[in-house]
Amino acid sequence: MNTAPALADLFAQLDGMRRALHAGELDDVERLLDRHDHDVRAFLHADGGKTAGYDALAVLLREQLELQKRMQDAREQARVRMHATQRADRAARAYLSVVEG
């Protein structure tokens, strides 16, 4: 039988996701976020979630939203880098086609 995580566990998961995001491991963050979402739901339906104070849950939500924003920013930066690489590749190919004639 699985037991619901404690509030401290949820904060620890957020810390782990922040570390993975800082290391550029976006795939790991996605996997950890899926697990975190499952655990938050389990926590909220368990006794711990029912007795958790508003302030603690508000801090958890605020930290989740901050992490989501950081993830969106990281994805956007990756998208910009990918497009720049694609443009550079196209330019190099065009140059080679002219030079090689």
N, CA, C and O atoms as a MOPAC input file, in Angstrom:
PM7 MOZYME 1SCF
protein

 N      0.84400 1    -1.18100 1     0.00000 1
 C      0.00000 1     0.00000 1     0.00000 1
 C      0.89000 1     1.24600 1     0.00000 1
 O      1.81500 1     1.35500 1     0.80500 1
 N      0.60900 1     2.16500 1    -0.89300 1
 C      1.37200 1     3.39900 1    -0.97500 1
 C      0.81800 1     4.41100 1     0.01600 1
 O     -0.39600 1     4.57000 1     0.14900 1
 N      1.71300 1     5.08400 1     0.70000 1
 C      1.28200 1     6.13300 1     1.60500 1
 C      1.47100 1     7.46900 1     0.91700 1
 O      2.35900 1     7.63100 1     0.08000 1
 N      0.63900 1     8.41300 1     1.27300 1
 C      0.72100 1     9.74600 1     0.68300 1
 C      1.97300 1    10.44000 1     1.19400 1
 O      2.37300 1    10.25100 1     2.34300 1
 N      2.58700 1    11.23800 1     0.34100 1
 C      3.77300 1    11.97300 1     0.78100 1
 C      3.41400 1    13.05500 1     1.78900 1
 O      2.26700 1    13.49400 1     1.86800 1
 N      4.38900 1    13.46800 1     2.54000 1
 C      4.21200 1    14.58500 1     3.46700 1
 C      4.48700 1    15.88700 1     2.72000 1
 O      5.06400 1    15.87900 1     1.63200 1
 N      4.07600 1    16.98600 1     3.30200 1
 C      4.29400 1    18.29600 1     2.69300 1
 C      5.79400 1    18.53800 1     2.46800 1
 O      6.18800 1    19.08900 1     1.44100 1
 N      6.61000 1    18.13300 1     3.41300 1
 C      8.06500 1    18.29300 1     3.26400 1
 C      8.58200 1    17.52700 1     2.04700 1
 O      9.50600 1    17.98100 1     1.37200 1
 N      7.98800 1    16.36900 1     1.76900 1
 C      8.37800 1    15.59200 1     0.58800 1
 C      8.07900 1    16.36300 1    -0.69600 1
 O      8.86300 1    16.33400 1    -1.64400 1
 N      6.95000 1    17.04500 1    -0.71600 1
 C      6.56900 1    17.81300 1    -1.90900 1
 C      7.54000 1    18.96900 1    -2.14500 1
 O      7.91000 1    19.25400 1    -3.28400 1
 N      7.94700 1    19.63000 1    -1.06600 1
 C      8.93800 1    20.70400 1    -1.20100 1
 C     10.28600 1    20.13500 1    -1.65400 1
 O     10.98700 1    20.75700 1    -2.45200 1
 N     10.64200 1    18.96400 1    -1.15100 1
 C     11.89500 1    18.31900 1    -1.56400 1
 C     11.85600 1    17.97000 1    -3.05300 1
 O     12.86500 1    18.08700 1    -3.74700 1
 N     10.69200 1    17.54400 1    -3.53900 1
 C     10.55600 1    17.25700 1    -4.96500 1
 C     10.77300 1    18.52700 1    -5.79400 1
 O     11.43000 1    18.49700 1    -6.83500 1
 N     10.21500 1    19.63400 1    -5.32000 1
 C     10.41500 1    20.90100 1    -6.03100 1
 C     11.89900 1    21.27000 1    -6.06600 1
 O     12.39800 1    21.75300 1    -7.08300 1
 N     12.59500 1    21.04300 1    -4.96300 1
 C     14.03900 1    21.30600 1    -4.93400 1
 C     14.76300 1    20.43800 1    -5.95900 1
 O     15.65600 1    20.91300 1    -6.66100 1
 N     14.38200 1    19.18600 1    -6.04200 1
 C     14.98900 1    18.28000 1    -7.02300 1
 C     14.73200 1    18.73100 1    -8.45100 1
 O     15.61000 1    18.63800 1    -9.30900 1
 N     13.53400 1    19.21500 1    -8.69900 1
 C     13.21100 1    19.71100 1   -10.04000 1
 C     14.00500 1    20.97000 1   -10.36200 1
 O     14.45400 1    21.15300 1   -11.49300 1
 N     14.17800 1    21.83700 1    -9.37000 1
 C     14.97500 1    23.05600 1    -9.58800 1
 C     16.42600 1    22.69900 1    -9.92000 1
 O     17.03600 1    23.30700 1   -10.79900 1
 N     16.96900 1    21.71100 1    -9.21100 1
 C     18.34300 1    21.28000 1    -9.49400 1
 C     18.45300 1    20.71000 1   -10.90700 1
 O     19.39800 1    21.02000 1   -11.63200 1
 N     17.49300 1    19.88300 1   -11.29300 1
 C     17.51100 1    19.30100 1   -12.63900 1
 C     17.35900 1    20.38900 1   -13.70300 1
 O     18.01800 1    20.34100 1   -14.74100 1
 N     16.50800 1    21.34700 1   -13.44800 1
 C     16.31500 1    22.44400 1   -14.39400 1
 C     17.58900 1    23.27200 1   -14.50700 1
 O     17.98700 1    23.65500 1   -15.60700 1
 N     18.22000 1    23.54400 1   -13.39100 1
 C     19.46900 1    24.30900 1   -13.39100 1
 C     20.55400 1    23.57300 1   -14.18000 1
 O     21.40100 1    24.20100 1   -14.81700 1
 N     20.52300 1    22.25100 1   -14.13300 1
 C     21.50200 1    21.43000 1   -14.86400 1
 C     21.11700 1    21.26000 1   -16.33000 1
 O     21.85500 1    20.63900 1   -17.09400 1
 N     19.96200 1    21.81000 1   -16.73200 1
 C     19.53200 1    21.71900 1   -18.12700 1
 C     18.90200 1    20.39000 1   -18.48300 1
 O     18.80700 1    20.05700 1   -19.66400 1
 N     18.47500 1    19.63100 1   -17.51500 1
 C     17.89900 1    18.30200 1   -17.73100 1
 C     16.38000 1    18.40600 1   -17.83200 1
 O     15.65600 1    17.95700 1   -16.94300 1
 N     15.90600 1    19.00600 1   -18.93200 1
 C     14.47400 1    19.26900 1   -19.08600 1
 C     13.63900 1    17.99800 1   -19.10300 1
 O     12.52600 1    17.98200 1   -18.57700 1
 N     14.16500 1    16.93100 1   -19.70300 1
 C     13.41300 1    15.67200 1   -19.71200 1
 C     13.22200 1    15.12500 1   -18.30400 1
 O     12.15300 1    14.61400 1   -17.97000 1
 N     14.26100 1    15.23400 1   -17.48000 1
 C     14.14900 1    14.78500 1   -16.09000 1
 C     13.13100 1    15.62900 1   -15.33100 1
 O     12.36500 1    15.11100 1   -14.51800 1
 N     13.13000 1    16.93000 1   -15.60200 1
 C     12.18200 1    17.81500 1   -14.92500 1
 C     10.75700 1    17.41400 1   -15.28500 1
 O      9.88800 1    17.37500 1   -14.41500 1
 N     10.51000 1    17.11800 1   -16.55700 1
 C      9.16600 1    16.69000 1   -16.98300 1
 C      8.73700 1    15.43000 1   -16.24100 1
 O      7.60500 1    15.33100 1   -15.76700 1
 N      9.65200 1    14.47100 1   -16.14600 1
 C      9.33900 1    13.21000 1   -15.45300 1
 C      9.06700 1    13.47200 1   -13.97100 1
 O      8.11000 1    12.94800 1   -13.40000 1
 N      9.92500 1    14.29100 1   -13.36100 1
 C      9.74800 1    14.61400 1   -11.94300 1
 C      8.46300 1    15.40400 1   -11.71000 1
 O      7.80000 1    15.23000 1   -10.68800 1
 N      8.11800 1    16.26100 1   -12.64700 1
 C      6.89500 1    17.05200 1   -12.52100 1
 C      5.65500 1    16.16500 1   -12.57900 1
 O      4.69700 1    16.38300 1   -11.83700 1
 N      5.67300 1    15.17600 1   -13.45200 1
 C      4.54900 1    14.22500 1   -13.51500 1
 C      4.38600 1    13.51000 1   -12.17400 1
 O      3.27400 1    13.35900 1   -11.66900 1
 N      5.50500 1    13.07500 1   -11.61100 1
 C      5.46200 1    12.38700 1   -10.31300 1
 C      4.97000 1    13.33600 1    -9.21700 1
 O      4.17500 1    12.95700 1    -8.35700 1
 N      5.45900 1    14.57500 1    -9.26800 1
 C      5.07300 1    15.58100 1    -8.27400 1
 C      3.57000 1    15.84300 1    -8.33700 1
 O      2.90700 1    15.93400 1    -7.30400 1
 N      3.04200 1    15.96400 1    -9.54200 1
 C      1.60600 1    16.19300 1    -9.69800 1
 C      0.80700 1    15.05300 1    -9.06400 1
 O     -0.17800 1    15.29000 1    -8.36500 1
 N      1.23100 1    13.84000 1    -9.31000 1
 C      0.56400 1    12.67200 1    -8.71800 1
 C      0.63400 1    12.73500 1    -7.19100 1
 O     -0.35500 1    12.49200 1    -6.50000 1
 N      1.82100 1    13.06600 1    -6.68100 1
 C      2.01000 1    13.10900 1    -5.23100 1
 C      1.22600 1    14.25000 1    -4.57400 1
 O      0.70600 1    14.08800 1    -3.47100 1
 N      1.14100 1    15.39300 1    -5.24300 1
 C      0.35300 1    16.50600 1    -4.69700 1
 C     -1.10500 1    16.09400 1    -4.57000 1
 O     -1.74600 1    16.36700 1    -3.55600 1
 N     -1.62400 1    15.44200 1    -5.59200 1
 C     -3.02200 1    14.99200 1    -5.54700 1
 C     -3.23600 1    13.99500 1    -4.41000 1
 O     -4.23400 1    14.06400 1    -3.69200 1
 N     -2.28900 1    13.06900 1    -4.25600 1
 C     -2.39600 1    12.09000 1    -3.17000 1
 C     -2.34000 1    12.79600 1    -1.81400 1
 O     -3.09000 1    12.45500 1    -0.90000 1
 N     -1.45400 1    13.77300 1    -1.69400 1
 C     -1.32500 1    14.52400 1    -0.44400 1
 C     -2.62100 1    15.25600 1    -0.11900 1
 O     -3.09200 1    15.20800 1     1.01800 1
 N     -3.19700 1    15.92700 1    -1.10100 1
 C     -4.40800 1    16.71600 1    -0.85300 1
 C     -5.60500 1    15.85800 1    -0.44500 1
 O     -6.48800 1    16.31100 1     0.28300 1
 N     -5.62100 1    14.61500 1    -0.92500 1
 C     -6.73500 1    13.72400 1    -0.56800 1
 C     -6.49000 1    12.97100 1     0.73800 1
 O     -7.40400 1    12.35700 1     1.28700 1
 N     -5.26900 1    13.02100 1     1.22500 1
 C     -4.92000 1    12.32000 1     2.46900 1
 C     -5.13100 1    13.24800 1     3.66200 1
 O     -5.43500 1    14.43100 1     3.50500 1
 N     -4.96500 1    12.69300 1     4.83600 1
 C     -5.14400 1    13.48200 1     6.06100 1
 C     -4.21300 1    14.68000 1     6.11900 1
 O     -4.61100 1    15.75800 1     6.56000 1
 N     -2.96300 1    14.49700 1     5.67200 1
 C     -2.01200 1    15.59800 1     5.71300 1
 C     -2.48200 1    16.79700 1     4.90900 1
 O     -2.31900 1    17.94000 1     5.33500 1
 N     -3.05600 1    16.54000 1     3.76400 1
 C     -3.55700 1    17.62500 1     2.92800 1
 C     -4.78100 1    18.29000 1     3.50800 1
 O     -4.98400 1    19.49500 1     3.36100 1
 N     -5.59300 1    17.48800 1     4.16700 1
 C     -6.82100 1    18.03500 1     4.75700 1
 C     -6.53000 1    18.90200 1     5.97700 1
 O     -7.30900 1    19.79100 1     6.32100 1
 N     -5.39900 1    18.63300 1     6.62700 1
 C     -5.06200 1    19.39900 1     7.82800 1
 C     -3.97300 1    20.44200 1     7.58600 1
 O     -3.65500 1    21.23400 1     8.47300 1
 N     -3.40700 1    20.43600 1     6.38400 1
 C     -2.35100 1    21.41500 1     6.07500 1
 C     -2.94200 1    22.81800 1     6.10300 1
 O     -4.07300 1    23.03700 1     5.66900 1
 N     -2.19000 1    23.73400 1     6.60000 1
 C     -2.65000 1    25.10700 1     6.68300 1
 C     -2.63600 1    25.79700 1     5.33100 1
 O     -1.91400 1    25.40700 1     4.41400 1
 N     -3.44400 1    26.82100 1     5.23700 1
 C     -3.54100 1    27.60800 1     4.00400 1
 C     -2.18300 1    28.17800 1     3.61100 1
 O     -1.80300 1    28.12800 1     2.44100 1
 N     -1.45300 1    28.71900 1     4.57800 1
 C     -0.16600 1    29.34700 1     4.27900 1
 C      0.81400 1    28.35300 1     3.66400 1
 O      1.50400 1    28.67700 1     2.69800 1
 N      0.87800 1    27.15100 1     4.21700 1
 C      1.79600 1    26.13700 1     3.69300 1
 C      1.42200 1    25.74200 1     2.27000 1
 O      2.29300 1    25.59400 1     1.41300 1
 N      0.13100 1    25.57300 1     2.02000 1
 C     -0.30900 1    25.21500 1     0.67600 1
 C     -0.09400 1    26.36500 1    -0.30300 1
 O      0.20700 1    26.14000 1    -1.47500 1
 N     -0.25000 1    27.59800 1     0.18000 1
 C     -0.01800 1    28.76200 1    -0.68000 1
 C      1.45800 1    28.85100 1    -1.06800 1
 O      1.77700 1    29.18200 1    -2.21000 1
 N      2.35300 1    28.56100 1    -0.13400 1
 C      3.79100 1    28.57200 1    -0.43500 1
 C      4.11200 1    27.48600 1    -1.45400 1
 O      4.87300 1    27.71600 1    -2.39400 1
 N      3.53600 1    26.30900 1    -1.26900 1
 C      3.75900 1    25.21200 1    -2.21300 1
 C      3.28900 1    25.61900 1    -3.60900 1
 O      4.00900 1    25.41800 1    -4.58600 1
 N      2.11800 1    26.17600 1    -3.70700 1
 C      1.58600 1    26.60100 1    -5.00300 1
 C      2.47000 1    27.67700 1    -5.62700 1
 O      2.76000 1    27.63200 1    -6.82300 1
 N      2.89100 1    28.62900 1    -4.82800 1
 C      3.74600 1    29.70500 1    -5.34100 1
 C      5.05300 1    29.13400 1    -5.89200 1
 O      5.51000 1    29.54800 1    -6.95700 1
 N      5.65000 1    28.19300 1    -5.17400 1
 C      6.89200 1    27.57700 1    -5.63800 1
 C      6.66900 1    26.74900 1    -6.90000 1
 O      7.52800 1    26.71600 1    -7.78100 1
 N      5.51800 1    26.07900 1    -6.98900 1
 C      5.19100 1    25.32200 1    -8.20200 1
 C      5.06500 1    26.26800 1    -9.39700 1
 O      5.59100 1    25.98600 1   -10.47300 1
 N      4.38000 1    27.36600 1    -9.20900 1
 C      4.18600 1    28.32500 1   -10.29800 1
 C      5.51700 1    28.94900 1   -10.72300 1
 O      5.75200 1    29.17200 1   -11.91000 1
 N      6.37900 1    29.22600 1    -9.75500 1
 C      7.70200 1    29.76600 1   -10.06600 1
 C      8.51400 1    28.76500 1   -10.88800 1
 O      9.19200 1    29.13900 1   -11.84600 1
 N      8.43900 1    27.50200 1   -10.50700 1
 C      9.15200 1    26.46000 1   -11.24200 1
 C      8.58900 1    26.33100 1   -12.65900 1
 O      9.35200 1    26.18500 1   -13.61400 1
 N      7.28500 1    26.38200 1   -12.80400 1
 C      6.67900 1    26.31300 1   -14.13400 1
 C      7.15600 1    27.46100 1   -15.01200 1
 O      7.42400 1    27.26600 1   -16.19700 1
 N      7.26400 1    28.64300 1   -14.44400 1
 C      7.73900 1    29.80200 1   -15.19400 1
 C      9.18100 1    29.58800 1   -15.63000 1
 O      9.53500 1    29.87800 1   -16.77300 1
 N     10.01100 1    29.08400 1   -14.73200 1
 C     11.40400 1    28.80500 1   -15.09000 1
 C     11.48800 1    27.75900 1   -16.19800 1
 O     12.32400 1    27.86400 1   -17.09500 1
 N     10.61900 1    26.75000 1   -16.13200 1
 C     10.60200 1    25.72100 1   -17.16800 1
 C     10.19800 1    26.32300 1   -18.51100 1
 O     10.80300 1    26.00900 1   -19.53600 1
 N      9.19400 1    27.17400 1   -18.51400 1
 C      8.77800 1    27.82600 1   -19.75700 1
 C      9.91300 1    28.66300 1   -20.33200 1
 O     10.14800 1    28.65200 1   -21.54000 1
 N     10.61200 1    29.38400 1   -19.47000 1
 C     11.74300 1    30.18700 1   -19.92000 1
 C     12.84100 1    29.30100 1   -20.51100 1
 O     13.41700 1    29.63000 1   -21.54800 1
 N     13.12800 1    28.18600 1   -19.85700 1
 C     14.16200 1    27.27100 1   -20.34700 1
 C     13.75700 1    26.67400 1   -21.69000 1
 O     14.59300 1    26.53700 1   -22.58400 1
 N     12.50100 1    26.32200 1   -21.83700 1
 C     12.01900 1    25.78800 1   -23.12100 1
 C     12.13800 1    26.83700 1   -24.21700 1
 O     12.54000 1    26.53000 1   -25.33900 1
 N     11.79100 1    28.06600 1   -23.89000 1
 C     11.87800 1    29.14200 1   -24.87300 1
 C     13.33100 1    29.37000 1   -25.28900 1
 O     13.61400 1    29.55900 1   -26.47200 1
 N     14.24000 1    29.35200 1   -24.33600 1
 C     15.65600 1    29.50700 1   -24.66100 1
 C     16.14300 1    28.36400 1   -25.55000 1
 O     16.90300 1    28.58900 1   -26.49200 1
 N     15.71200 1    27.15200 1   -25.25700 1
 C     16.08500 1    25.99600 1   -26.08500 1
 C     15.51600 1    26.14200 1   -27.48800 1
 O     16.18400 1    25.81200 1   -28.46900 1
 N     14.29300 1    26.63300 1   -27.58900 1
 C     13.66400 1    26.83200 1   -28.90300 1
 C     14.43700 1    27.86600 1   -29.71300 1
 O     14.67900 1    27.67100 1   -30.90400 1
 N     14.82100 1    28.95900 1   -29.07300 1
 C     15.57200 1    30.02000 1   -29.76000 1
 C     16.91700 1    29.48100 1   -30.24200 1
 O     17.32900 1    29.75300 1   -31.36900 1
 N     17.60200 1    28.71400 1   -29.38500 1
 C     18.89100 1    28.13400 1   -29.79100 1
 C     18.71700 1    27.16900 1   -30.95700 1
 O     19.53400 1    27.15300 1   -31.87700 1
 N     17.66300 1    26.36800 1   -30.92300 1
 C     17.41800 1    25.40800 1   -31.99400 1
 C     17.17100 1    26.13200 1   -33.31400 1
 O     17.70500 1    25.73200 1   -34.34900 1
 N     16.36800 1    27.19200 1   -33.28700 1
 C     16.09400 1    27.94700 1   -34.50900 1
 C     17.35600 1    28.61900 1   -35.03000 1
 O     17.57100 1    28.66600 1   -36.24100 1
 N     18.18500 1    29.13400 1   -34.15000 1
 C     19.43700 1    29.76000 1   -34.56700 1
 C     20.35700 1    28.72500 1   -35.22500 1
 O     21.00500 1    29.01300 1   -36.23100 1
 N     20.40700 1    27.53800 1   -34.65800 1
 C     21.21600 1    26.46700 1   -35.23200 1
 C     20.68700 1    26.07800 1   -36.60900 1
 O     21.46600 1    25.85600 1   -37.53600 1
 N     19.37400 1    25.99600 1   -36.74200 1
 C     18.78400 1    25.65700 1   -38.03700 1
 C     19.08800 1    26.72900 1   -39.08200 1
 O     19.39900 1    26.41100 1   -40.22900 1
 N     18.99700 1    27.99800 1   -38.68500 1
 C     19.30500 1    29.08400 1   -39.62400 1
 C     20.77200 1    29.02700 1   -40.04700 1
 O     21.09100 1    29.20200 1   -41.22200 1
 N     21.65700 1    28.78400 1   -39.08800 1
 C     23.08100 1    28.69300 1   -39.40500 1
 C     23.34900 1    27.51500 1   -40.33800 1
 O     24.16600 1    27.62100 1   -41.25200 1
 N     22.67500 1    26.41300 1   -40.11500 1
 C     22.83600 1    25.23900 1   -40.97900 1
 C     22.37500 1    25.55100 1   -42.40200 1
 O     23.05000 1    25.20600 1   -43.37200 1
 N     21.22000 1    26.20500 1   -42.51700 1
 C     20.71900 1    26.56500 1   -43.85300 1
 C     21.67500 1    27.52800 1   -44.54900 1
 O     21.91900 1    27.40200 1   -45.74900 1
 N     22.21300 1    28.48500 1   -43.80700 1
 C     23.14900 1    29.44900 1   -44.39100 1
 C     24.41900 1    28.73400 1   -44.86200 1
 O     24.92600 1    29.02500 1   -45.94500 1
 N     24.92500 1    27.81900 1   -44.06900 1
 C     26.13200 1    27.08100 1   -44.44400 1
 C     25.87900 1    26.23700 1   -45.68300 1
 O     26.72900 1    26.16600 1   -46.57100 1
 N     24.72900 1    25.60400 1   -45.74900 1
 C     24.39600 1    24.78400 1   -46.92800 1
 C     24.26000 1    25.65900 1   -48.17800 1
 O     24.71700 1    25.29100 1   -49.26000 1
 N     23.62700 1    26.81900 1   -48.00900 1
 C     23.48700 1    27.73000 1   -49.14900 1
 C     24.85000 1    28.20700 1   -49.61900 1
 O     25.10600 1    28.26500 1   -50.82200 1
 N     25.71500 1    28.54500 1   -48.69500 1
 C     27.06400 1    28.98400 1   -49.04100 1
 C     27.80600 1    27.88300 1   -49.77800 1
 O     28.43600 1    28.14100 1   -50.80300 1
 N     27.74000 1    26.66100 1   -49.26900 1
 C     28.43200 1    25.53800 1   -49.91300 1
 C     27.88300 1    25.26200 1   -51.30000 1
 O     28.63800 1    24.90800 1   -52.20500 1
 N     26.58400 1    25.41800 1   -51.47800 1
 C     26.01700 1    25.15400 1   -52.80800 1
 C     26.49700 1    26.19300 1   -53.81800 1
 O     26.65600 1    25.88100 1   -54.99900 1
 N     26.73100 1    27.43800 1   -53.36100 1
 C     27.23600 1    28.48300 1   -54.25300 1
 C     28.72400 1    28.24900 1   -54.54400 1
 O     29.16300 1    28.34500 1   -55.69000 1
 N     29.48300 1    27.94400 1   -53.50300 1
 C     30.92600 1    27.76400 1   -53.64800 1
 C     31.23500 1    26.53300 1   -54.49800 1
 O     32.11400 1    26.55700 1   -55.36000 1
 N     30.49300 1    25.46100 1   -54.23400 1
 C     30.74300 1    24.21700 1   -54.96700 1
 C     30.12300 1    24.24500 1   -56.35800 1
 O     30.43100 1    23.42400 1   -57.22300 1
 N     29.25200 1    25.20800 1   -56.53700 1
 C     28.65800 1    25.51800 1   -57.81100 1
 C     28.01100 1    24.45300 1   -58.53800 1
 O     27.49100 1    24.67700 1   -59.63100 1

